[in-house]
């Protein structure tokens, strides 16, 4: 690991090394979970749009994504 770190420091101004170093590296399991969550979120959004499209106008209200996660409002 130290050797790899020294190589990165030595060649940090090389364009290809710099390009690789600027990427955000995540564990594969986390990366796949993020991807799966994105797919599920898009599916829910698509289903809601289809439900709104094929129902009577105004019967399915539009609720912003931020408001969906609010459980209760404290006064």
C-alpha positions in Angstrom: 0.0 0.0 0.0 2.8 2.4 0.8 4.5 1.6 -2.5 1.2 2.3 -4.4 0.8 5.6 -2.4 4.4 6.7 -3.3 3.7 5.9 -7.0 0.6 8.0 -6.9 2.5 10.9 -5.3 5.4 10.5 -7.8 3.1 10.5 -10.9 0.3 12.7 -9.6 0.7 15.2 -12.4 0.4 12.6 -15.2 -3.0 13.1 -16.9 -4.2 9.5 -16.7 -3.2 9.1 -13.0 -4.8 12.4 -12.2 -8.0 11.3 -14.0 -8.2 8.1 -12.0 -7.4 9.8 -8.7 -10.2 12.4 -9.2 -12.8 9.7 -9.4 -14.8 8.7 -6.3 -14.1 5.1 -5.5 -16.8 3.2 -3.7 -17.0 -0.4 -2.6 -18.8 -2.5 -5.2 -21.6 -3.5 -2.9 -22.4 0.2 -2.1 -22.2 1.2 -5.7 -24.7 -1.6 -6.7 -27.1 -0.7 -3.9 -27.1 3.0 -5.0 -27.8 1.8 -8.6 -30.6 -0.5 -7.4 -32.2 2.3 -5.3 -32.1 4.7 -8.3 -33.8 2.1 -10.5 -36.5 1.5 -7.8 -37.0 5.3 -7.4 -37.4 5.8 -11.1 -39.9 2.9 -11.3 -42.0 4.4 -8.5 -41.9 7.8 -10.2 -42.9 6.2 -13.6 -45.8 4.3 -12.0 -47.1 7.4 -10.3 -47.0 9.4 -13.6 -48.8 6.5 -15.3 -51.4 6.4 -12.6 -51.9 10.2 -12.8 -52.1 10.0 -16.6 -54.8 7.3 -16.7 -57.1 8.6 -13.9 -59.5 11.5 -13.7 -57.8 14.9 -13.7 -57.2 16.1 -10.1 -58.0 12.7 -8.4 -54.3 11.8 -7.9 -52.6 14.9 -6.5 -49.0 15.8 -7.2 -47.0 15.5 -4.0 -43.3 16.7 -4.1 -40.7 14.0 -3.3 -39.5 16.1 -0.3 -43.0 16.1 1.2 -43.5 12.4 0.8 -41.0 11.6 3.6 -42.4 13.9 6.2 -44.2 11.9 8.8 -45.8 14.6 10.9 -45.7 18.4 11.3 -44.9 19.6 14.9 -46.7 22.8 15.9 
